[in-house]
Amino acid sequence: MDIRLFKTFIQVAETKHFGHAAENLFITQAAVSARIKQLEEYYATALFIRNKNNLKLTPSGEALLSHAYLIVEQLEYSKQSLAQTQQQKINFNIAATPNIWDAFFSKRIHESIKFFDHVSLGTEISVREAIQRKLSDKTIDIGLLTDQIKDEGYNNQLIAHFELALVGSSQIQKDILDHYIFVDWGLTFAKEHAQHHKFQPILKTSTAMIALEVILSKGGFAYLPMELAEPYIKKNELFIIDCPLVIKRPIYMVSKANTFTKGLIEAYGDFISLPINATHERT
């Protein structure tokens, strides 16, 4: 039996929507329907009740769901067991959105490498939608996001906050109107920003480092994390601009609830929550 059938079934069960499952899996809705049909034919029973705008599991579907989680989990566990048999390190993968990487994770990557010295660590920068998809199919273990994934089956641990400040290459506030760069810091930031500012940005980016490079080379203004901007503020290369919007953004460590690396994820959550200048010792 193709493991992708069970992963697709889990996605439909969690999202309660064939289209959303298709988006998360990066396949067509027709492919999702075909995989569910194949499962239903194999088990000779309907797995979903399909009413207009109302998709729910049948009793058979409810019974299969726990088995589907276990099947996917056991397959991943078997891969890791074989790796250990061959004296290979197990794989552990972390993905962060561009803004989290710039504001938080980039300065903690070396300590994280030390923490994971007993595993093969992989890191990547990706958008929220891709991170959720990869968490779902278990190609990554942890996602670092500014907004929670509230779908059933995900754990969201608040591990830190970072402060954003409006900074610029000068202290002349009237110049902001013509030289503003909008950095995407998530849905909550966008709503708060719209309430307080009517700036027409000359550039929009999801990456704070791009905004910083433009400001330092060509001048401009943007909301940047204090941890990133502070060294330039001390050298008078950047200036804090007084504004009514004070922003403190959360960082969530998101993982699937049912994973055999749960213990390692919990330990890393405690570790990464410590201040950057704290002494980190892996327990």
The 8 nearest C-alpha neighbors of each residue, nearest first, counted from 0:
[[1, 2, 4, 3, 5, 38, 41, 37],
 [0, 2, 3, 4, 5, 6, 34, 38],
 [3, 1, 4, 5, 0, 6, 71, 70],
 [4, 2, 6, 1, 5, 7, 34, 8],
 [5, 3, 7, 2, 34, 6, 1, 8],
 [4, 6, 8, 7, 3, 2, 67, 9],
 [7, 5, 3, 9, 8, 4, 10, 2],
 [8, 6, 10, 4, 5, 9, 3, 11],
 [7, 9, 5, 11, 10, 6, 12, 4],
 [10, 8, 12, 6, 7, 11, 13, 5],
 [9, 11, 7, 13, 20, 12, 8, 14],
 [12, 10, 15, 8, 14, 20, 13, 9],
 [11, 13, 9, 15, 10, 14, 8, 56],
 [14, 12, 10, 11, 15, 9, 151, 150],
 [13, 15, 16, 11, 12, 10, 20, 19],
 [16, 14, 12, 11, 54, 13, 55, 17],
 [15, 17, 14, 19, 18, 11, 20, 54],
 [18, 16, 20, 19, 11, 21, 28, 31],
 [19, 17, 21, 20, 16, 28, 22, 27],
 [20, 18, 22, 21, 16, 17, 23, 14],
 [21, 19, 17, 23, 10, 11, 18, 22],
 [20, 22, 18, 26, 24, 28, 19, 23],
 [23, 21, 25, 19, 20, 24, 18, 26],
 [22, 24, 132, 20, 21, 25, 19, 131],
 [23, 25, 21, 22, 26, 132, 20, 7],
 [26, 24, 22, 23, 21, 27, 132, 20],
 [27, 25, 21, 24, 30, 22, 28, 31],
 [28, 26, 30, 29, 21, 31, 25, 22],
 [27, 29, 31, 21, 30, 18, 17, 32],
 [28, 30, 32, 27, 31, 33, 26, 21],
 [29, 31, 33, 27, 28, 32, 34, 26],
 [30, 32, 28, 34, 29, 33, 21, 35],
 [31, 33, 29, 35, 30, 34, 36, 28],
 [32, 34, 30, 36, 31, 35, 29, 37],
 [35, 33, 37, 31, 36, 4, 32, 30],
 [34, 36, 38, 32, 37, 33, 39, 31],
 [37, 35, 39, 33, 34, 38, 32, 40],
 [36, 38, 34, 40, 35, 39, 33, 41],
 [39, 37, 41, 35, 40, 36, 42, 34],
 [38, 40, 36, 42, 44, 41, 37, 43],
 [41, 39, 43, 37, 38, 42, 36, 44],
 [40, 42, 38, 39, 43, 37, 44, 36],
 [41, 43, 39, 44, 40, 38, 45, 37],
 [44, 42, 40, 41, 39, 45, 38, 46],
 [43, 45, 39, 42, 46, 40, 59, 41],
 [44, 46, 39, 47, 57, 59, 43, 60],
 [45, 47, 60, 57, 59, 56, 39, 44],
 [48, 46, 56, 57, 55, 45, 49, 60],
 [47, 49, 55, 54, 57, 56, 50, 46],
 [48, 50, 54, 47, 53, 51, 55, 52],
 [49, 51, 53, 54, 52, 48, 55, 47],
 [50, 52, 53, 49, 54, 48, 55, 16],
 [53, 51, 50, 54, 49, 16, 15, 55],
 [52, 54, 50, 51, 55, 49, 15, 48],
 [55, 53, 49, 15, 48, 50, 52, 16],
 [54, 56, 48, 47, 15, 53, 57, 49],
 [57, 55, 47, 60, 61, 46, 48, 58],
 [56, 58, 60, 47, 59, 46, 48, 61],
 [57, 59, 61, 60, 62, 56, 46, 63],
 [60, 58, 62, 57, 61, 46, 63, 45],
 [59, 61, 46, 57, 56, 63, 62, 58],
 [62, 60, 58, 64, 59, 63, 56, 57],
 [61, 63, 59, 60, 64, 58, 65, 66],
 [62, 64, 60, 66, 61, 65, 67, 59],
 [63, 65, 67, 61, 66, 62, 60, 68],
 [66, 64, 68, 67, 63, 69, 62, 61],
 [65, 67, 69, 63, 64, 68, 70, 62],
 [68, 66, 64, 70, 69, 65, 5, 63],
 [69, 67, 65, 71, 66, 70, 72, 64],
 [68, 70, 72, 66, 67, 71, 73, 65],
 [69, 71, 67, 73, 72, 68, 66, 74],
 [72, 70, 74, 68, 69, 73, 67, 75],
 [71, 73, 69, 75, 70, 74, 68, 76],
 [72, 74, 76, 70, 75, 71, 69, 77],
 [75, 73, 77, 71, 76, 72, 70, 78],
 [76, 74, 78, 72, 73, 77, 71, 79],
 [75, 77, 73, 79, 74, 78, 80, 72],
 [76, 78, 80, 74, 79, 75, 73, 81],
 [79, 77, 75, 81, 76, 80, 82, 74],
 [78, 80, 82, 76, 77, 81, 89, 83],
 [81, 79, 77, 83, 82, 78, 76, 84],
 [80, 82, 84, 78, 83, 79, 77, 85],
 [81, 83, 87, 79, 85, 80, 84, 78],
 [82, 84, 86, 80, 87, 85, 81, 79],
 [85, 83, 81, 86, 82, 80, 87, 79],
 [84, 86, 82, 83, 87, 81, 80, 88],
 [87, 85, 83, 84, 82, 88, 81, 89],
 [86, 88, 82, 83, 85, 89, 84, 81],
 [87, 89, 118, 119, 83, 90, 82, 86],
 [90, 88, 118, 79, 119, 82, 87, 91],
 [89, 91, 119, 118, 120, 88, 92, 121],
 [92, 90, 120, 119, 121, 140, 118, 89],
 [91, 93, 121, 139, 140, 122, 120, 90],
 [94, 92, 122, 141, 142, 139, 140, 121],
 [93, 95, 123, 142, 122, 124, 143, 141],
 [96, 94, 143, 124, 142, 100, 99, 125],
 [95, 97, 125, 99, 126, 124, 98, 100],
 [98, 96, 100, 206, 99, 124, 101, 205],
 [97, 99, 101, 100, 206, 96, 102, 207],
 [100, 98, 102, 96, 103, 101, 97, 95],
 [99, 101, 104, 97, 105, 98, 103, 102],
 [102, 100, 98, 99, 103, 105, 207, 97],
 [103, 101, 99, 224, 100, 98, 227, 104],
 [102, 104, 99, 100, 101, 105, 106, 107],
 [103, 105, 100, 107, 106, 108, 99, 102],
 [106, 104, 100, 108, 107, 103, 101, 102],
 [107, 105, 104, 108, 103, 109, 275, 101],
 [108, 106, 104, 105, 110, 109, 111, 275],
 [107, 109, 111, 105, 110, 106, 104, 112],
 [110, 108, 112, 111, 107, 113, 106, 105],
 [111, 109, 113, 112, 107, 108, 114, 279],
 [110, 112, 114, 108, 113, 109, 107, 115],
 [111, 113, 109, 115, 110, 114, 116, 108],
 [114, 112, 110, 116, 111, 115, 109, 281],
 [113, 115, 111, 112, 116, 281, 110, 280],
 [114, 116, 112, 117, 118, 113, 111, 120],
 [115, 117, 113, 118, 114, 112, 119, 120],
 [118, 116, 115, 88, 119, 114, 89, 113],
 [119, 117, 88, 89, 115, 116, 120, 90],
 [120, 118, 90, 88, 89, 91, 121, 117],
 [121, 119, 91, 92, 118, 90, 115, 122],
 [120, 122, 92, 91, 93, 119, 123, 90],
 [123, 121, 93, 94, 92, 120, 124, 95],
 [122, 124, 94, 125, 95, 93, 121, 92],
 [125, 123, 95, 96, 94, 97, 100, 122],
 [124, 126, 96, 95, 130, 123, 129, 94],
 [127, 125, 96, 129, 128, 130, 124, 97],
 [126, 128, 130, 129, 131, 96, 125, 144],
 [129, 127, 131, 130, 126, 132, 23, 125],
 [128, 130, 132, 131, 126, 127, 133, 125],
 [131, 129, 127, 133, 132, 128, 134, 142],
 [132, 130, 134, 128, 129, 133, 135, 127],
 [131, 133, 23, 129, 135, 130, 134, 24],
 [134, 132, 130, 138, 136, 135, 131, 139],
 [135, 133, 137, 131, 139, 132, 136, 130],
 [134, 136, 132, 133, 137, 131, 255, 10],
 [135, 137, 133, 134, 138, 132, 6, 24],
 [138, 136, 134, 139, 135, 133, 140, 255],
 [137, 139, 133, 136, 134, 140, 92, 135],
 [140, 138, 92, 137, 134, 133, 141, 93],
 [139, 141, 92, 93, 254, 91, 134, 137],
 [142, 140, 93, 254, 253, 139, 94, 252],
 [141, 143, 94, 253, 95, 252, 93, 130],
 [142, 144, 95, 252, 251, 253, 94, 141],
 [145, 143, 251, 146, 250, 96, 142, 95],
 [144, 146, 250, 249, 251, 185, 248, 147],
 [147, 145, 144, 148, 251, 185, 250, 249],
 [148, 146, 149, 155, 251, 145, 144, 253],
 [149, 147, 150, 146, 153, 155, 253, 131],
 [148, 150, 147, 151, 153, 155, 154, 152],
 [151, 149, 148, 153, 152, 13, 14, 147],
 [150, 152, 153, 13, 149, 14, 148, 154],
 [151, 153, 256, 255, 150, 154, 257, 13],
 [154, 152, 255, 256, 254, 151, 150, 155],
 [153, 155, 254, 256, 253, 255, 156, 152],
 [156, 154, 253, 252, 251, 147, 153, 157],
 [155, 157, 252, 251, 158, 253, 154, 268],
 [156, 158, 251, 250, 159, 252, 155, 249],
 [157, 159, 272, 251, 250, 156, 252, 268],
 [160, 158, 250, 272, 249, 157, 161, 251],
 [161, 159, 249, 248, 250, 247, 162, 158],
 [160, 162, 248, 247, 224, 249, 163, 159],
 [163, 161, 247, 224, 225, 246, 248, 164],
 [162, 164, 224, 223, 246, 225, 222, 247],
 [165, 163, 222, 223, 166, 225, 224, 162],
 [164, 166, 222, 240, 221, 239, 223, 163],
 [167, 165, 239, 238, 240, 220, 221, 164],
 [168, 166, 220, 169, 238, 237, 219, 221],
 [167, 169, 237, 218, 219, 238, 214, 236],
 [170, 168, 167, 171, 238, 237, 219, 172],
 [169, 171, 172, 238, 240, 167, 168, 239],
 [172, 170, 169, 173, 174, 175, 240, 167],
 [171, 173, 174, 175, 170, 240, 169, 176],
 [172, 174, 175, 171, 176, 177, 170, 178],
 [175, 173, 172, 176, 177, 171, 178, 219],
 [176, 174, 178, 179, 173, 177, 172, 220],
 [177, 175, 174, 198, 178, 179, 173, 199],
 [176, 178, 175, 174, 179, 201, 200, 199],
 [177, 179, 219, 175, 176, 220, 201, 174],
 [178, 180, 200, 220, 175, 219, 201, 221],
 [181, 179, 202, 221, 200, 201, 220, 203],
 [180, 182, 203, 200, 221, 202, 204, 183],
 [181, 183, 204, 205, 203, 184, 207, 180],
 [182, 184, 205, 185, 204, 181, 189, 203],
 [183, 185, 188, 182, 98, 186, 189, 205],
 [186, 184, 188, 183, 187, 189, 145, 146],
 [185, 187, 189, 188, 190, 184, 146, 183],
 [188, 186, 190, 189, 185, 191, 184, 146],
 [187, 189, 191, 190, 186, 185, 184, 192],
 [190, 188, 192, 186, 187, 191, 193, 185],
 [189, 191, 193, 187, 192, 188, 186, 194],
 [192, 190, 188, 194, 193, 189, 187, 195],
 [191, 193, 189, 195, 194, 190, 196, 188],
 [192, 194, 190, 191, 196, 195, 189, 197],
 [195, 193, 191, 192, 196, 190, 197, 189],
 [194, 196, 192, 193, 191, 244, 197, 243],
 [197, 195, 193, 198, 192, 194, 191, 244],
 [196, 198, 199, 193, 195, 194, 192, 176],
 [197, 199, 196, 176, 200, 179, 175, 177],
 [198, 200, 197, 201, 176, 179, 177, 180],
 [201, 199, 179, 180, 202, 181, 198, 203],
 [200, 202, 180, 179, 178, 199, 203, 177],
 [203, 201, 180, 200, 181, 204, 179, 210],
 [204, 202, 181, 180, 182, 200, 201, 205],
 [203, 205, 182, 206, 183, 181, 202, 210],
 [204, 206, 183, 182, 97, 98, 207, 203],
 [207, 205, 97, 204, 208, 98, 209, 182],
 [206, 208, 210, 209, 211, 98, 101, 182],
 [209, 207, 211, 210, 206, 212, 101, 213],
 [210, 208, 212, 211, 207, 206, 213, 204],
 [209, 211, 207, 213, 208, 212, 214, 180],
 [212, 210, 208, 214, 209, 213, 215, 207],
 [211, 213, 209, 215, 214, 210, 208, 216],
 [214, 212, 210, 216, 211, 217, 215, 209],
 [213, 215, 218, 219, 211, 217, 212, 216],
 [216, 214, 212, 213, 218, 217, 211, 168],
 [217, 215, 213, 214, 218, 212, 211, 219],
 [216, 218, 214, 213, 215, 219, 212, 168],
 [219, 217, 214, 168, 215, 216, 213, 220],
 [218, 220, 214, 178, 167, 168, 179, 217],
 [219, 221, 167, 179, 166, 180, 175, 178],
 [222, 220, 180, 165, 166, 179, 223, 181],
 [221, 223, 165, 164, 163, 166, 182, 224],
 [222, 224, 163, 164, 221, 225, 207, 228],
 [225, 223, 163, 227, 226, 102, 162, 228],
 [224, 226, 228, 227, 229, 163, 162, 164],
 [225, 227, 224, 229, 228, 102, 161, 162],
 [228, 226, 225, 224, 229, 102, 223, 230],
 [227, 229, 225, 231, 226, 230, 224, 232],
 [228, 230, 232, 231, 225, 226, 227, 233],
 [231, 229, 233, 232, 228, 234, 227, 226],
 [232, 230, 236, 234, 233, 237, 229, 228],
 [231, 233, 237, 229, 235, 234, 230, 238],
 [232, 234, 230, 231, 235, 229, 236, 237],
 [233, 235, 231, 232, 236, 230, 237, 229],
 [236, 234, 232, 237, 233, 231, 238, 168],
 [235, 237, 231, 234, 232, 168, 238, 215],
 [238, 236, 232, 168, 235, 231, 167, 166],
 [239, 237, 166, 167, 232, 169, 170, 168],
 [238, 240, 166, 165, 241, 167, 164, 237],
 [239, 241, 166, 165, 242, 238, 170, 167],
 [240, 242, 239, 243, 165, 172, 244, 166],
 [241, 243, 244, 240, 165, 245, 164, 195],
 [244, 242, 245, 241, 195, 196, 246, 240],
 [243, 245, 242, 246, 195, 192, 191, 164],
 [246, 244, 243, 247, 164, 163, 242, 162],
 [245, 247, 163, 162, 244, 248, 164, 188],
 [246, 248, 162, 161, 163, 160, 249, 245],
 [247, 249, 160, 161, 246, 162, 250, 145],
 [250, 248, 160, 145, 159, 251, 161, 247],
 [249, 251, 145, 159, 160, 144, 158, 157],
 [252, 250, 157, 144, 156, 143, 158, 155],
 [251, 253, 143, 156, 155, 142, 157, 141],
 [252, 254, 155, 142, 154, 141, 251, 143],
 [255, 253, 141, 154, 153, 140, 256, 142],
 [256, 254, 153, 257, 154, 152, 258, 134],
 [255, 257, 153, 152, 154, 258, 254, 261],
 [258, 256, 255, 259, 152, 68, 72, 261],
 [259, 257, 260, 261, 256, 255, 72, 140],
 [258, 260, 261, 76, 257, 72, 262, 75],
 [261, 259, 263, 258, 262, 264, 140, 91],
 [262, 260, 264, 259, 263, 258, 265, 257],
 [263, 261, 265, 264, 260, 266, 259, 267],
 [262, 264, 266, 260, 265, 261, 267, 268],
 [263, 265, 261, 267, 262, 266, 268, 260],
 [264, 266, 268, 262, 267, 263, 261, 269],
 [267, 265, 263, 269, 268, 264, 262, 270],
 [268, 266, 270, 264, 269, 265, 271, 263],
 [267, 269, 265, 271, 266, 270, 264, 272],
 [268, 270, 266, 272, 267, 271, 265, 273],
 [269, 271, 267, 268, 272, 273, 266, 279],
 [270, 272, 268, 273, 269, 267, 158, 111],
 [273, 271, 158, 269, 270, 159, 268, 274],
 [272, 274, 271, 270, 277, 275, 269, 279],
 [275, 273, 277, 276, 272, 271, 278, 159],
 [274, 276, 277, 273, 107, 106, 278, 271],
 [277, 275, 274, 278, 273, 279, 107, 110],
 [278, 276, 274, 275, 279, 273, 280, 270],
 [277, 279, 280, 276, 275, 273, 274, 110],
 [280, 278, 277, 281, 270, 110, 273, 114],
 [279, 281, 282, 278, 114, 270, 113, 277],
 [280, 282, 114, 279, 270, 266, 267, 113],
 [281, 280, 266, 270, 114, 279, 267, 269]]
